[in-house]
Amino acid sequence: LLNGGTYTQEQLDGAYDAIGAAIKALDDGSGFTSPANLPASAEIPDVFKFTEGTAVTADNWANRATEIKALYDYYMYGPMPDTSAETVSYSISELTDSTREITLPDGSKTTVAARTGDMTITVSRDGKSSSFKVLVALPTTEAPEGGYPVFTELSASMSFWGMTFPVSISDNSYYAASRGYASFTYDANEVAVDNSGRTGAFYTLYPYGNSWREQTGALVAWGWGIGKILDALENGAAGELN
């Protein structure tokens, strides 16, 4: 139409609408209705009915749970990619003893100690690799049989007025270390920035694409980051850190 040289606004509007209709009619292979074609509904969906209307029973609930997960993958979070081809390695910095004054829940203050440092996790896949740093806080006491119990803490660096505030080990982690727990804190923005830029260690390996199968959101990417911490622990870091 544009190459024809002359056209009316009505013709242009008609061509635009035709393009939109063609896009809505495309089949993305998901088996679900495209978001553009979802009918409006004032009712809350019935969790105990399959998408096609079959009632859920105790015998087929597992299938409905699988379907619900697939709905979340498609409409909300994006899918977790297949990570079976990944190789996860790590390097641990020298840990040092440090102390911090923290405020307890009752308002009183106390000084606690921890052994702190960092671990760099590198993930390789299909000739590409990406890395992110994890802050480590360990108890100063000897590890019990089986090692310290451990948790991960997600944080995020922030920028204001031209200044960047990096992620640091929190008072929570210092307090936990004083009670015998190890912690790993990582910067969510290093793994996946929560904006349309789609940058970070995750998107280096799994670029955000045009297909819904290539449109993993930040929440799933952050979960992937926690998974890589667990992989590093299982690959030897747990033994080195007790």
C-alpha positions as CSV (number, residue, x, y, z in Angstrom):
1,L,0.0,0.0,0.0
2,L,2.8,2.4,0.9
3,N,4.6,1.6,-2.3
4,G,1.5,2.4,-4.3
5,G,2.3,6.1,-4.0
6,T,-1.2,7.4,-3.1
7,Y,-3.6,6.0,-0.5
8,T,-6.4,7.3,1.7
9,Q,-6.3,7.3,5.5
10,E,-9.2,4.7,5.4
11,Q,-7.0,2.4,3.2
12,L,-4.1,2.8,5.6
13,D,-6.2,2.1,8.6
14,G,-7.6,-1.0,6.9
15,A,-4.1,-2.3,6.1
16,Y,-3.0,-1.7,9.7
17,D,-6.0,-3.6,11.0
18,A,-5.3,-6.5,8.6
19,I,-1.7,-6.7,9.9
20,G,-3.0,-6.8,13.5
21,A,-5.5,-9.5,12.7
22,A,-2.8,-11.6,11.0
23,I,-0.5,-11.3,14.0
24,K,-3.4,-12.4,16.4
25,A,-4.0,-15.4,14.1
26,L,-0.5,-16.7,14.3
27,D,0.0,-20.0,16.2
28,D,3.0,-19.9,18.5
29,G,2.8,-23.7,19.2
30,S,2.1,-23.3,22.9
31,G,-1.3,-24.8,22.8
32,F,-2.7,-21.8,24.7
33,T,-4.8,-18.9,23.5
34,S,-2.7,-15.9,22.6
35,P,-2.9,-13.1,25.2
36,A,-4.3,-10.9,22.4
37,N,-7.2,-13.3,21.9
38,L,-8.1,-14.1,25.5
39,P,-11.8,-13.4,26.1
40,A,-12.7,-11.0,29.0
41,S,-14.0,-12.8,32.1
42,A,-15.4,-11.3,35.3
43,E,-15.2,-14.7,37.1
44,I,-12.2,-16.1,39.0
45,P,-10.9,-19.2,37.1
46,D,-11.8,-22.5,38.7
47,V,-8.6,-24.1,39.9
48,F,-10.4,-27.5,40.0
49,K,-11.2,-27.5,36.3
50,F,-8.8,-28.2,33.4
51,T,-8.5,-25.5,30.7
52,E,-10.9,-27.5,28.5
53,G,-13.4,-27.9,31.3
54,T,-12.8,-31.3,32.7
55,A,-13.3,-31.5,36.5
56,V,-10.2,-32.2,38.6
57,T,-10.2,-35.3,40.8
58,A,-7.7,-36.8,43.2
59,D,-6.5,-39.1,40.5
60,N,-5.8,-36.4,37.9
61,W,-4.7,-33.5,40.1
62,A,-1.0,-34.0,39.2
63,N,-1.9,-33.4,35.5
64,R,-3.8,-30.2,36.5
65,A,-0.8,-29.0,38.6
66,T,1.4,-29.5,35.5
67,E,-1.1,-27.5,33.4
68,I,-1.2,-24.7,36.0
69,K,2.6,-24.5,35.9
70,A,2.5,-24.3,32.1
71,L,0.0,-21.5,32.3
72,Y,2.3,-19.5,34.5
73,D,5.3,-20.3,32.2
74,Y,3.3,-19.0,29.2
75,Y,1.3,-16.1,30.5
76,M,3.4,-14.7,33.4
77,Y,6.9,-15.8,34.3
78,G,8.4,-17.3,31.1
79,P,9.8,-20.9,31.2
80,M,13.0,-22.1,32.9
81,P,15.3,-23.1,30.1
82,D,16.9,-26.6,29.9
83,T,20.1,-26.2,31.9
84,S,21.4,-29.7,31.4
85,A,24.2,-28.6,29.1
86,E,25.6,-26.1,31.6
87,T,29.0,-26.4,33.3
88,V,29.3,-24.6,36.7
89,S,32.6,-23.7,38.2
90,Y,33.6,-21.4,41.1
91,S,36.5,-19.6,42.8
92,I,36.5,-18.5,46.4
93,S,38.4,-15.6,47.8
94,E,40.3,-15.6,51.0
95,L,37.9,-15.3,54.0
96,T,38.6,-12.8,56.8
97,D,37.2,-12.4,60.2
98,S,35.1,-9.3,60.7
99,T,32.7,-7.9,63.3
100,R,29.6,-5.7,63.1
101,E,27.3,-4.0,65.5
102,I,23.7,-4.9,64.7
103,T,20.3,-4.1,66.2
104,L,18.3,-7.0,67.6
105,P,14.5,-7.3,67.3
106,D,14.1,-5.9,70.9
107,G,16.0,-2.8,69.9
108,S,19.1,-3.6,71.8
109,K,22.5,-3.6,70.0
110,T,25.2,-6.3,70.0
111,T,28.4,-6.9,68.2
112,V,28.6,-10.2,66.2
113,A,31.4,-11.8,64.2
114,A,31.6,-13.7,60.9
115,R,34.1,-14.9,58.4
116,T,33.4,-13.1,55.2
117,G,34.5,-13.1,51.6
118,D,33.1,-13.8,48.2
119,M,32.7,-16.6,45.6
120,T,32.6,-16.0,41.9
121,I,30.4,-18.5,40.0
122,T,30.9,-19.1,36.3
123,V,28.4,-20.9,34.1
124,S,29.4,-22.1,30.6
125,R,27.1,-23.4,27.9
126,D,27.4,-23.8,24.1
127,G,30.7,-21.8,23.9
128,K,29.4,-18.9,26.0
129,S,30.0,-18.2,29.6
130,S,28.9,-15.7,32.2
131,S,29.8,-15.0,35.8
132,F,28.3,-13.4,38.9
133,K,29.6,-12.8,42.4
134,V,28.2,-14.2,45.7
135,L,29.0,-12.7,49.1
136,V,29.8,-15.3,51.7
137,A,29.3,-15.1,55.5
138,L,30.3,-18.0,57.7
139,P,30.2,-18.6,61.5
140,T,33.5,-18.2,63.3
141,T,32.7,-21.3,65.3
142,E,33.8,-24.8,64.1
143,A,31.3,-26.4,61.7
144,P,29.1,-29.2,63.1
145,E,29.1,-32.7,61.7
146,G,27.6,-32.4,58.2
147,G,28.5,-28.7,57.9
148,Y,26.8,-25.4,58.6
149,P,23.2,-25.0,57.6
150,V,23.0,-22.5,54.8
151,F,20.6,-20.0,53.2
152,T,20.7,-17.6,50.3
153,E,19.8,-14.0,50.4
154,L,18.7,-12.0,47.3
155,S,19.6,-8.3,47.2
156,A,20.0,-5.7,44.5
157,S,22.5,-2.9,43.9
158,M,20.9,0.6,43.4
159,S,21.8,3.9,41.8
160,F,20.7,7.3,43.0
161,W,21.9,10.8,42.0
162,G,24.8,9.4,40.0
163,M,26.0,7.1,42.9
164,T,25.9,3.3,42.9
165,F,25.2,1.4,46.1
166,P,26.6,-2.1,45.8
167,V,25.2,-5.2,47.5
168,S,26.8,-5.9,50.9
169,I,26.4,-8.6,53.5
170,S,23.4,-7.7,55.5
171,D,22.9,-7.5,59.3
172,N,20.6,-10.6,58.9
173,S,23.6,-12.6,57.6
174,Y,25.9,-11.4,60.4
175,Y,23.3,-12.3,63.0
176,A,22.7,-15.7,61.4
177,A,26.5,-16.4,61.3
178,S,26.6,-15.7,65.1
179,R,23.9,-18.3,65.5
180,G,25.8,-21.0,63.4
181,Y,24.3,-20.4,59.9
182,A,26.2,-19.7,56.7
183,S,24.7,-17.4,54.1
184,F,25.3,-16.5,50.4
185,T,24.1,-13.1,49.2
186,Y,24.0,-12.3,45.5
187,D,23.1,-9.2,43.5
188,A,19.9,-9.8,41.5
189,N,21.0,-7.2,38.9
190,E,24.2,-9.2,38.1
191,V,22.0,-12.2,37.3
192,A,19.1,-10.4,35.5
193,V,18.3,-6.7,35.5
194,D,14.5,-6.3,36.1
195,N,13.8,-4.1,33.0
196,S,13.4,-4.3,29.3
197,G,17.2,-4.3,28.8
198,R,17.3,-8.0,29.6
199,T,21.0,-7.9,30.7
200,G,22.9,-10.0,33.2
201,A,24.6,-13.4,33.5
202,F,21.3,-15.3,32.8
203,Y,20.5,-13.4,29.6
204,T,24.1,-13.7,28.4
205,L,23.5,-17.5,28.2
206,Y,19.7,-17.4,27.4
207,P,19.0,-14.2,25.3
208,Y,15.5,-12.8,25.4
209,G,14.0,-13.7,22.0
210,N,10.8,-13.4,20.0
211,S,9.4,-16.8,20.9
212,W,7.6,-17.2,24.2
213,R,10.0,-20.1,24.9
214,E,12.8,-17.5,24.9
215,Q,11.1,-14.9,27.1
216,T,12.1,-15.9,30.6
217,G,11.4,-13.2,33.1
218,A,13.5,-11.8,35.9
219,L,11.9,-13.8,38.7
220,V,12.7,-17.2,37.0
221,A,16.2,-15.9,36.2
222,W,16.8,-15.0,39.8
223,G,15.7,-18.5,40.8
224,W,18.2,-19.8,38.2
225,G,20.9,-17.8,40.0
226,I,20.1,-19.5,43.3
227,G,20.3,-22.8,41.5
228,K,23.8,-22.0,40.4
229,I,24.8,-21.3,44.0
230,L,23.6,-24.8,44.9
231,D,25.4,-26.3,41.9
232,A,28.6,-24.7,43.0
233,L,28.2,-26.0,46.5
234,E,27.6,-29.5,45.2
235,N,30.6,-29.2,42.8
236,G,33.0,-28.7,45.8
237,A,32.4,-25.3,47.4
238,A,30.4,-26.9,50.2
239,G,33.4,-29.0,51.2
240,E,35.8,-26.0,51.0
241,L,33.5,-23.8,53.1
242,N,32.4,-26.5,55.6
